[in-house]
Amino acid sequence: MENGIEKLKHLPLSLYRPIQKKQNDTSFQTLFQEKLTISKHARARLDERNIVISDEKWNLMEDRLSEAKQKGIQDALFLSNEGAFIISVKNSTLITAMNRKEAASQIFTNINGTILLD
């Protein structure tokens, strides 16, 4: 009596070939964009400090998030004209936010990368 393993042994070699990628295929990385989420704490800080992030800036932050992840950054300071944002790159989460004036008097610790957006 033949089992499933015996049947697999006798498949033609053509079935074992890897699928060839076409020249115009989009890479998985391009298809999978990092989506940045906002923690409750960060949402409260954005609201109380009246920090507004445009869609364009938000998209830029998400793009740069992917780059930061590739470089092995886990926690980063993102700086823009709107403010300073601490982001957990590892979790794709905005942790806290402050306006630029407030950020000027801060010392940032426990980050291993800084991303300038402007």
Secondary structure, DSSP 8 states (H G I E B T S, - for coil): ---HHHHHHTS-GGGTS-----TT---HHHHS----EE-HHHHHHHHHTT----HHHHHHHHHHHHHHHHTT-SEEEEE-SS-EEEEETTTTEEEEEE-HHHHTT----S-S-EEE--
